[in-house]
Amino acid sequence: MITVYEGGMFRCDEHMVSYSQTIQPGDVVMDINHTPVKIADPEKFVHAILQQHRMVMNEYAEEYKKIVQ
């Protein structure tokens, strides 16, 4: 559930999905290594977070179906 954006590594969990939608241009967000990353383009950041979250959750759902069947 990790994505890289502007040199930072971000965990794309539910919290980051929600938080990313509140970010304004120029805000600074701490990545998983506690490195401050300036977010110049919040729309691009949200897209990266959502895309990775959706991909991982879809893969997880497919694997889960195999286990419970």
PyMOL Python script that loads the backbone (N, CA, C, O; Angstrom):
from pymol import cmd

cmd.read_pdbstr("""\
ATOM      1  N   MET A   1       0.818  -1.196   0.000  1.00  0.00           N
ATOM      2  CA  MET A   1       0.000   0.000   0.000  1.00  0.00           C
ATOM      3  C   MET A   1       0.858   1.255   0.000  1.00  0.00           C
ATOM      4  O   MET A   1       0.462   2.276   0.562  1.00  0.00           O
ATOM      5  N   ILE A   2       1.996   1.193  -0.606  1.00  0.00           N
ATOM      6  CA  ILE A   2       2.926   2.324  -0.610  1.00  0.00           C
ATOM      7  C   ILE A   2       2.972   2.939  -2.005  1.00  0.00           C
ATOM      8  O   ILE A   2       2.966   2.232  -3.012  1.00  0.00           O
ATOM      9  N   THR A   3       3.019   4.268  -2.043  1.00  0.00           N
ATOM     10  CA  THR A   3       3.267   4.962  -3.310  1.00  0.00           C
ATOM     11  C   THR A   3       4.320   6.026  -3.076  1.00  0.00           C
ATOM     12  O   THR A   3       4.488   6.519  -1.960  1.00  0.00           O
ATOM     13  N   VAL A   4       5.019   6.372  -4.129  1.00  0.00           N
ATOM     14  CA  VAL A   4       6.055   7.402  -4.062  1.00  0.00           C
ATOM     15  C   VAL A   4       5.541   8.648  -4.765  1.00  0.00           C
ATOM     16  O   VAL A   4       4.992   8.578  -5.865  1.00  0.00           O
ATOM     17  N   TYR A   5       5.729   9.802  -4.105  1.00  0.00           N
ATOM     18  CA  TYR A   5       5.294  11.076  -4.680  1.00  0.00           C
ATOM     19  C   TYR A   5       6.300  12.148  -4.267  1.00  0.00           C
ATOM     20  O   TYR A   5       6.570  12.327  -3.079  1.00  0.00           O
ATOM     21  N   GLU A   6       6.845  12.850  -5.236  1.00  0.00           N
ATOM     22  CA  GLU A   6       7.806  13.936  -4.979  1.00  0.00           C
ATOM     23  C   GLU A   6       8.923  13.516  -4.030  1.00  0.00           C
ATOM     24  O   GLU A   6       9.350  14.296  -3.178  1.00  0.00           O
ATOM     25  N   GLY A   7       9.395  12.279  -4.183  1.00  0.00           N
ATOM     26  CA  GLY A   7      10.508  11.790  -3.376  1.00  0.00           C
ATOM     27  C   GLY A   7      10.115  11.244  -2.017  1.00  0.00           C
ATOM     28  O   GLY A   7      10.973  10.747  -1.288  1.00  0.00           O
ATOM     29  N   GLY A   8       8.843  11.324  -1.658  1.00  0.00           N
ATOM     30  CA  GLY A   8       8.379  10.790  -0.380  1.00  0.00           C
ATOM     31  C   GLY A   8       7.657   9.473  -0.588  1.00  0.00           C
ATOM     32  O   GLY A   8       7.152   9.194  -1.675  1.00  0.00           O
ATOM     33  N   MET A   9       7.613   8.665   0.463  1.00  0.00           N
ATOM     34  CA  MET A   9       6.894   7.388   0.417  1.00  0.00           C
ATOM     35  C   MET A   9       5.675   7.502   1.325  1.00  0.00           C
ATOM     36  O   MET A   9       5.791   7.861   2.496  1.00  0.00           O
ATOM     37  N   PHE A  10       4.501   7.191   0.769  1.00  0.00           N
ATOM     38  CA  PHE A  10       3.258   7.360   1.505  1.00  0.00           C
ATOM     39  C   PHE A  10       2.474   6.061   1.563  1.00  0.00           C
ATOM     40  O   PHE A  10       2.338   5.358   0.562  1.00  0.00           O
ATOM     41  N   ARG A  11       1.956   5.749   2.755  1.00  0.00           N
ATOM     42  CA  ARG A  11       1.099   4.583   2.945  1.00  0.00           C
ATOM     43  C   ARG A  11      -0.303   4.982   2.489  1.00  0.00           C
ATOM     44  O   ARG A  11      -0.848   5.974   2.974  1.00  0.00           O
ATOM     45  N   CYS A  12      -0.878   4.242   1.587  1.00  0.00           N
ATOM     46  CA  CYS A  12      -2.166   4.577   0.976  1.00  0.00           C
ATOM     47  C   CYS A  12      -3.319   3.881   1.692  1.00  0.00           C
ATOM     48  O   CYS A  12      -4.140   3.213   1.062  1.00  0.00           O
ATOM     49  N   ASP A  13      -3.372   4.042   3.003  1.00  0.00           N
ATOM     50  CA  ASP A  13      -4.459   3.449   3.772  1.00  0.00           C
ATOM     51  C   ASP A  13      -5.651   4.400   3.810  1.00  0.00           C
ATOM     52  O   ASP A  13      -5.622   5.475   3.210  1.00  0.00           O
ATOM     53  N   GLU A  14      -6.702   3.988   4.526  1.00  0.00           N
ATOM     54  CA  GLU A  14      -7.931   4.790   4.572  1.00  0.00           C
ATOM     55  C   GLU A  14      -7.693   6.180   5.146  1.00  0.00           C
ATOM     56  O   GLU A  14      -8.325   7.152   4.730  1.00  0.00           O
ATOM     57  N   HIS A  15      -6.786   6.264   6.094  1.00  0.00           N
ATOM     58  CA  HIS A  15      -6.500   7.554   6.716  1.00  0.00           C
ATOM     59  C   HIS A  15      -5.868   8.523   5.721  1.00  0.00           C
ATOM     60  O   HIS A  15      -6.248   9.692   5.657  1.00  0.00           O
ATOM     61  N   MET A  16      -4.905   8.033   4.950  1.00  0.00           N
ATOM     62  CA  MET A  16      -4.250   8.899   3.969  1.00  0.00           C
ATOM     63  C   MET A  16      -5.199   9.270   2.844  1.00  0.00           C
ATOM     64  O   MET A  16      -5.151  10.390   2.336  1.00  0.00           O
ATOM     65  N   VAL A  17      -6.067   8.334   2.445  1.00  0.00           N
ATOM     66  CA  VAL A  17      -7.057   8.641   1.409  1.00  0.00           C
ATOM     67  C   VAL A  17      -7.911   9.820   1.865  1.00  0.00           C
ATOM     68  O   VAL A  17      -8.131  10.765   1.107  1.00  0.00           O
ATOM     69  N   SER A  18      -8.382   9.761   3.086  1.00  0.00           N
ATOM     70  CA  SER A  18      -9.227  10.824   3.620  1.00  0.00           C
ATOM     71  C   SER A  18      -8.440  12.120   3.802  1.00  0.00           C
ATOM     72  O   SER A  18      -8.886  13.185   3.375  1.00  0.00           O
ATOM     73  N   TYR A  19      -7.275  12.031   4.434  1.00  0.00           N
ATOM     74  CA  TYR A  19      -6.457  13.209   4.704  1.00  0.00           C
ATOM     75  C   TYR A  19      -6.001  13.898   3.418  1.00  0.00           C
ATOM     76  O   TYR A  19      -5.969  15.127   3.343  1.00  0.00           O
ATOM     77  N   SER A  20      -5.653  13.108   2.416  1.00  0.00           N
ATOM     78  CA  SER A  20      -5.120  13.697   1.172  1.00  0.00           C
ATOM     79  C   SER A  20      -6.123  14.636   0.513  1.00  0.00           C
ATOM     80  O   SER A  20      -5.734  15.552  -0.211  1.00  0.00           O
ATOM     81  N   GLN A  21      -7.401  14.415   0.757  1.00  0.00           N
ATOM     82  CA  GLN A  21      -8.420  15.243   0.130  1.00  0.00           C
ATOM     83  C   GLN A  21      -8.590  16.597   0.813  1.00  0.00           C
ATOM     84  O   GLN A  21      -9.360  17.434   0.343  1.00  0.00           O
ATOM     85  N   THR A  22      -7.878  16.816   1.917  1.00  0.00           N
ATOM     86  CA  THR A  22      -7.948  18.105   2.613  1.00  0.00           C
ATOM     87  C   THR A  22      -6.732  18.988   2.325  1.00  0.00           C
ATOM     88  O   THR A  22      -6.692  20.144   2.747  1.00  0.00           O
ATOM     89  N   ILE A  23      -5.753  18.453   1.614  1.00  0.00           N
ATOM     90  CA  ILE A  23      -4.489  19.160   1.392  1.00  0.00           C
ATOM     91  C   ILE A  23      -4.665  20.293   0.390  1.00  0.00           C
ATOM     92  O   ILE A  23      -5.355  20.155  -0.620  1.00  0.00           O
ATOM     93  N   GLN A  24      -4.023  21.416   0.695  1.00  0.00           N
ATOM     94  CA  GLN A  24      -4.032  22.599  -0.164  1.00  0.00           C
ATOM     95  C   GLN A  24      -2.663  22.733  -0.841  1.00  0.00           C
ATOM     96  O   GLN A  24      -1.677  22.199  -0.336  1.00  0.00           O
ATOM     97  N   PRO A  25      -2.588  23.438  -1.977  1.00  0.00           N
ATOM     98  CA  PRO A  25      -1.297  23.631  -2.634  1.00  0.00           C
ATOM     99  C   PRO A  25      -0.264  24.240  -1.678  1.00  0.00           C
ATOM    100  O   PRO A  25      -0.528  25.233  -1.000  1.00  0.00           O
ATOM    101  N   GLY A  26       0.899  23.626  -1.646  1.00  0.00           N
ATOM    102  CA  GLY A  26       1.985  24.118  -0.803  1.00  0.00           C
ATOM    103  C   GLY A  26       2.014  23.513   0.592  1.00  0.00           C
ATOM    104  O   GLY A  26       2.962  23.763   1.336  1.00  0.00           O
ATOM    105  N   ASP A  27       1.009  22.725   0.976  1.00  0.00           N
ATOM    106  CA  ASP A  27       1.028  22.071   2.285  1.00  0.00           C
ATOM    107  C   ASP A  27       2.176  21.073   2.345  1.00  0.00           C
ATOM    108  O   ASP A  27       2.606  20.531   1.327  1.00  0.00           O
ATOM    109  N   VAL A  28       2.657  20.845   3.544  1.00  0.00           N
ATOM    110  CA  VAL A  28       3.725  19.878   3.765  1.00  0.00           C
ATOM    111  C   VAL A  28       3.150  18.687   4.517  1.00  0.00           C
ATOM    112  O   VAL A  28       2.453  18.846   5.520  1.00  0.00           O
ATOM    113  N   VAL A  29       3.451  17.492   4.019  1.00  0.00           N
ATOM    114  CA  VAL A  29       2.955  16.246   4.614  1.00  0.00           C
ATOM    115  C   VAL A  29       4.164  15.377   4.958  1.00  0.00           C
ATOM    116  O   VAL A  29       5.123  15.295   4.190  1.00  0.00           O
ATOM    117  N   MET A  30       4.104  14.729   6.121  1.00  0.00           N
ATOM    118  CA  MET A  30       5.176  13.812   6.520  1.00  0.00           C
ATOM    119  C   MET A  30       4.952  12.463   5.861  1.00  0.00           C
ATOM    120  O   MET A  30       3.842  11.933   5.896  1.00  0.00           O
ATOM    121  N   ASP A  31       5.994  11.904   5.262  1.00  0.00           N
ATOM    122  CA  ASP A  31       5.870  10.579   4.659  1.00  0.00           C
ATOM    123  C   ASP A  31       6.125   9.514   5.721  1.00  0.00           C
ATOM    124  O   ASP A  31       6.278   9.841   6.898  1.00  0.00           O
ATOM    125  N   ILE A  32       6.173   8.239   5.320  1.00  0.00           N
ATOM    126  CA  ILE A  32       6.331   7.165   6.299  1.00  0.00           C
ATOM    127  C   ILE A  32       7.709   7.155   6.954  1.00  0.00           C
ATOM    128  O   ILE A  32       7.897   6.511   7.986  1.00  0.00           O
ATOM    129  N   ASN A  33       8.664   7.853   6.372  1.00  0.00           N
ATOM    130  CA  ASN A  33      10.007   7.961   6.956  1.00  0.00           C
ATOM    131  C   ASN A  33      10.172   9.254   7.744  1.00  0.00           C
ATOM    132  O   ASN A  33      11.285   9.613   8.126  1.00  0.00           O
ATOM    133  N   HIS A  34       9.067   9.952   7.989  1.00  0.00           N
ATOM    134  CA  HIS A  34       9.051  11.236   8.698  1.00  0.00           C
ATOM    135  C   HIS A  34       9.836  12.312   7.954  1.00  0.00           C
ATOM    136  O   HIS A  34      10.456  13.186   8.560  1.00  0.00           O
ATOM    137  N   THR A  35       9.795  12.226   6.637  1.00  0.00           N
ATOM    138  CA  THR A  35      10.411  13.233   5.784  1.00  0.00           C
ATOM    139  C   THR A  35       9.318  14.198   5.340  1.00  0.00           C
ATOM    140  O   THR A  35       8.284  13.766   4.830  1.00  0.00           O
ATOM    141  N   PRO A  36       9.534  15.506   5.529  1.00  0.00           N
ATOM    142  CA  PRO A  36       8.523  16.463   5.081  1.00  0.00           C
ATOM    143  C   PRO A  36       8.536  16.593   3.563  1.00  0.00           C
ATOM    144  O   PRO A  36       9.588  16.775   2.951  1.00  0.00           O
ATOM    145  N   VAL A  37       7.351  16.498   2.966  1.00  0.00           N
ATOM    146  CA  VAL A  37       7.222  16.591   1.511  1.00  0.00           C
ATOM    147  C   VAL A  37       6.208  17.682   1.195  1.00  0.00           C
ATOM    148  O   VAL A  37       5.063  17.636   1.645  1.00  0.00           O
ATOM    149  N   LYS A  38       6.649  18.665   0.414  1.00  0.00           N
ATOM    150  CA  LYS A  38       5.753  19.755   0.010  1.00  0.00           C
ATOM    151  C   LYS A  38       4.887  19.269  -1.149  1.00  0.00           C
ATOM    152  O   LYS A  38       5.397  18.742  -2.138  1.00  0.00           O
ATOM    153  N   ILE A  39       3.579  19.453  -1.018  1.00  0.00           N
ATOM    154  CA  ILE A  39       2.625  19.012  -2.029  1.00  0.00           C
ATOM    155  C   ILE A  39       2.236  20.211  -2.889  1.00  0.00           C
ATOM    156  O   ILE A  39       1.399  21.024  -2.496  1.00  0.00           O
ATOM    157  N   ALA A  40       2.846  20.312  -4.058  1.00  0.00           N
ATOM    158  CA  ALA A  40       2.580  21.436  -4.956  1.00  0.00           C
ATOM    159  C   ALA A  40       1.253  21.265  -5.695  1.00  0.00           C
ATOM    160  O   ALA A  40       0.540  22.238  -5.944  1.00  0.00           O
ATOM    161  N   ASP A  41       0.931  20.023  -6.041  1.00  0.00           N
ATOM    162  CA  ASP A  41      -0.274  19.746  -6.819  1.00  0.00           C
ATOM    163  C   ASP A  41      -1.143  18.733  -6.072  1.00  0.00           C
ATOM    164  O   ASP A  41      -1.012  17.528  -6.286  1.00  0.00           O
ATOM    165  N   PRO A  42      -2.033  19.215  -5.194  1.00  0.00           N
ATOM    166  CA  PRO A  42      -2.848  18.291  -4.393  1.00  0.00           C
ATOM    167  C   PRO A  42      -3.697  17.331  -5.219  1.00  0.00           C
ATOM    168  O   PRO A  42      -3.900  16.189  -4.808  1.00  0.00           O
ATOM    169  N   GLU A  43      -4.196  17.768  -6.370  1.00  0.00           N
ATOM    170  CA  GLU A  43      -5.015  16.873  -7.200  1.00  0.00           C
ATOM    171  C   GLU A  43      -4.201  15.676  -7.681  1.00  0.00           C
ATOM    172  O   GLU A  43      -4.688  14.546  -7.690  1.00  0.00           O
ATOM    173  N   LYS A  44      -2.968  15.932  -8.076  1.00  0.00           N
ATOM    174  CA  LYS A  44      -2.085  14.857  -8.524  1.00  0.00           C
ATOM    175  C   LYS A  44      -1.763  13.909  -7.352  1.00  0.00           C
ATOM    176  O   LYS A  44      -1.704  12.692  -7.528  1.00  0.00           O
ATOM    177  N   PHE A  45      -1.559  14.479  -6.171  1.00  0.00           N
ATOM    178  CA  PHE A  45      -1.279  13.681  -4.978  1.00  0.00           C
ATOM    179  C   PHE A  45      -2.472  12.790  -4.635  1.00  0.00           C
ATOM    180  O   PHE A  45      -2.304  11.593  -4.401  1.00  0.00           O
ATOM    181  N   VAL A  46      -3.669  13.362  -4.603  1.00  0.00           N
ATOM    182  CA  VAL A  46      -4.882  12.591  -4.309  1.00  0.00           C
ATOM    183  C   VAL A  46      -5.048  11.469  -5.326  1.00  0.00           C
ATOM    184  O   VAL A  46      -5.378  10.340  -4.961  1.00  0.00           O
ATOM    185  N   HIS A  47      -4.822  11.775  -6.588  1.00  0.00           N
ATOM    186  CA  HIS A  47      -4.953  10.757  -7.633  1.00  0.00           C
ATOM    187  C   HIS A  47      -3.986   9.594  -7.383  1.00  0.00           C
ATOM    188  O   HIS A  47      -4.370   8.431  -7.505  1.00  0.00           O
ATOM    189  N   ALA A  48      -2.739   9.908  -7.035  1.00  0.00           N
ATOM    190  CA  ALA A  48      -1.740   8.866  -6.788  1.00  0.00           C
ATOM    191  C   ALA A  48      -2.142   8.000  -5.587  1.00  0.00           C
ATOM    192  O   ALA A  48      -2.021   6.776  -5.634  1.00  0.00           O
ATOM    193  N   ILE A  49      -2.615   8.633  -4.522  1.00  0.00           N
ATOM    194  CA  ILE A  49      -3.020   7.908  -3.323  1.00  0.00           C
ATOM    195  C   ILE A  49      -4.228   7.015  -3.620  1.00  0.00           C
ATOM    196  O   ILE A  49      -4.229   5.833  -3.275  1.00  0.00           O
ATOM    197  N   LEU A  50      -5.247   7.580  -4.255  1.00  0.00           N
ATOM    198  CA  LEU A  50      -6.462   6.813  -4.561  1.00  0.00           C
ATOM    199  C   LEU A  50      -6.190   5.662  -5.517  1.00  0.00           C
ATOM    200  O   LEU A  50      -6.704   4.559  -5.333  1.00  0.00           O
ATOM    201  N   GLN A  51      -5.387   5.919  -6.531  1.00  0.00           N
ATOM    202  CA  GLN A  51      -5.079   4.881  -7.516  1.00  0.00           C
ATOM    203  C   GLN A  51      -4.402   3.684  -6.845  1.00  0.00           C
ATOM    204  O   GLN A  51      -4.775   2.538  -7.093  1.00  0.00           O
ATOM    205  N   GLN A  52      -3.417   3.952  -6.004  1.00  0.00           N
ATOM    206  CA  GLN A  52      -2.700   2.863  -5.330  1.00  0.00           C
ATOM    207  C   GLN A  52      -3.618   2.136  -4.347  1.00  0.00           C
ATOM    208  O   GLN A  52      -3.598   0.908  -4.274  1.00  0.00           O
ATOM    209  N   HIS A  53      -4.415   2.884  -3.598  1.00  0.00           N
ATOM    210  CA  HIS A  53      -5.338   2.279  -2.632  1.00  0.00           C
ATOM    211  C   HIS A  53      -6.330   1.359  -3.345  1.00  0.00           C
ATOM    212  O   HIS A  53      -6.551   0.229  -2.909  1.00  0.00           O
ATOM    213  N   ARG A  54      -6.917   1.828  -4.420  1.00  0.00           N
ATOM    214  CA  ARG A  54      -7.894   1.014  -5.165  1.00  0.00           C
ATOM    215  C   ARG A  54      -7.259  -0.250  -5.733  1.00  0.00           C
ATOM    216  O   ARG A  54      -7.842  -1.332  -5.661  1.00  0.00           O
ATOM    217  N   MET A  55      -6.076  -0.110  -6.290  1.00  0.00           N
ATOM    218  CA  MET A  55      -5.408  -1.257  -6.880  1.00  0.00           C
ATOM    219  C   MET A  55      -5.139  -2.334  -5.818  1.00  0.00           C
ATOM    220  O   MET A  55      -5.422  -3.512  -6.035  1.00  0.00           O
ATOM    221  N   VAL A  56      -4.602  -1.924  -4.692  1.00  0.00           N
ATOM    222  CA  VAL A  56      -4.268  -2.875  -3.636  1.00  0.00           C
ATOM    223  C   VAL A  56      -5.528  -3.505  -3.055  1.00  0.00           C
ATOM    224  O   VAL A  56      -5.555  -4.712  -2.814  1.00  0.00           O
ATOM    225  N   MET A  57      -6.566  -2.715  -2.828  1.00  0.00           N
ATOM    226  CA  MET A  57      -7.798  -3.256  -2.253  1.00  0.00           C
ATOM    227  C   MET A  57      -8.484  -4.227  -3.216  1.00  0.00           C
ATOM    228  O   MET A  57      -9.044  -5.232  -2.780  1.00  0.00           O
ATOM    229  N   ASN A  58      -8.446  -3.941  -4.511  1.00  0.00           N
ATOM    230  CA  ASN A  58      -9.015  -4.868  -5.499  1.00  0.00           C
ATOM    231  C   ASN A  58      -8.247  -6.181  -5.514  1.00  0.00           C
ATOM    232  O   ASN A  58      -8.853  -7.251  -5.570  1.00  0.00           O
ATOM    233  N   GLU A  59      -6.919  -6.111  -5.464  1.00  0.00           N
ATOM    234  CA  GLU A  59      -6.102  -7.323  -5.414  1.00  0.00           C
ATOM    235  C   GLU A  59      -6.405  -8.121  -4.140  1.00  0.00           C
ATOM    236  O   GLU A  59      -6.521  -9.346  -4.177  1.00  0.00           O
ATOM    237  N   TYR A  60      -6.529  -7.420  -3.028  1.00  0.00           N
ATOM    238  CA  TYR A  60      -6.829  -8.070  -1.755  1.00  0.00           C
ATOM    239  C   TYR A  60      -8.181  -8.775  -1.816  1.00  0.00           C
ATOM    240  O   TYR A  60      -8.310  -9.910  -1.357  1.00  0.00           O
ATOM    241  N   ALA A  61      -9.177  -8.115  -2.373  1.00  0.00           N
ATOM    242  CA  ALA A  61     -10.515  -8.705  -2.479  1.00  0.00           C
ATOM    243  C   ALA A  61     -10.492  -9.974  -3.319  1.00  0.00           C
ATOM    244  O   ALA A  61     -11.152 -10.955  -2.977  1.00  0.00           O
ATOM    245  N   GLU A  62      -9.744  -9.964  -4.409  1.00  0.00           N
ATOM    246  CA  GLU A  62      -9.645 -11.152  -5.261  1.00  0.00           C
ATOM    247  C   GLU A  62      -8.964 -12.296  -4.526  1.00  0.00           C
ATOM    248  O   GLU A  62      -9.416 -13.438  -4.614  1.00  0.00           O
ATOM    249  N   GLU A  63      -7.894 -12.016  -3.808  1.00  0.00           N
ATOM    250  CA  GLU A  63      -7.205 -13.055  -3.047  1.00  0.00           C
ATOM    251  C   GLU A  63      -8.090 -13.585  -1.919  1.00  0.00           C
ATOM    252  O   GLU A  63      -8.084 -14.782  -1.632  1.00  0.00           O
ATOM    253  N   TYR A  64      -8.834 -12.710  -1.294  1.00  0.00           N
ATOM    254  CA  TYR A  64      -9.733 -13.118  -0.214  1.00  0.00           C
ATOM    255  C   TYR A  64     -10.813 -14.065  -0.730  1.00  0.00           C
ATOM    256  O   TYR A  64     -11.161 -15.041  -0.065  1.00  0.00           O
ATOM    257  N   LYS A  65     -11.338 -13.772  -1.916  1.00  0.00           N
ATOM    258  CA  LYS A  65     -12.355 -14.646  -2.514  1.00  0.00           C
ATOM    259  C   LYS A  65     -11.829 -16.060  -2.703  1.00  0.00           C
ATOM    260  O   LYS A  65     -12.557 -17.029  -2.488  1.00  0.00           O
ATOM    261  N   LYS A  66     -10.570 -16.183  -3.102  1.00  0.00           N
ATOM    262  CA  LYS A  66      -9.964 -17.497  -3.306  1.00  0.00           C
ATOM    263  C   LYS A  66      -9.870 -18.283  -2.001  1.00  0.00           C
ATOM    264  O   LYS A  66     -10.014 -19.505  -1.990  1.00  0.00           O
ATOM    265  N   ILE A  67      -9.627 -17.572  -0.906  1.00  0.00           N
ATOM    266  CA  ILE A  67      -9.457 -18.233   0.389  1.00  0.00           C
ATOM    267  C   ILE A  67     -10.785 -18.733   0.932  1.00  0.00           C
ATOM    268  O   ILE A  67     -10.861 -19.841   1.462  1.00  0.00           O
ATOM    269  N   VAL A  68     -11.831 -17.925   0.805  1.00  0.00           N
ATOM    270  CA  VAL A  68     -13.107 -18.274   1.425  1.00  0.00           C
ATOM    271  C   VAL A  68     -13.970 -19.194   0.564  1.00  0.00           C
ATOM    272  O   VAL A  68     -14.994 -19.680   1.043  1.00  0.00           O
ATOM    273  N   GLN A  69     -13.602 -19.443  -0.656  1.00  0.00           N
ATOM    274  CA  GLN A  69     -14.401 -20.320  -1.516  1.00  0.00           C
ATOM    275  C   GLN A  69     -14.052 -21.767  -1.329  1.00  0.00           C
ATOM    276  O   GLN A  69     -14.636 -22.632  -1.981  1.00  0.00           O
TER     277      GLN A  69
END
""", "prot")
cmd.dss("prot")
cmd.show_as("cartoon", "prot")
cmd.util.cbc("prot")
cmd.orient("prot")
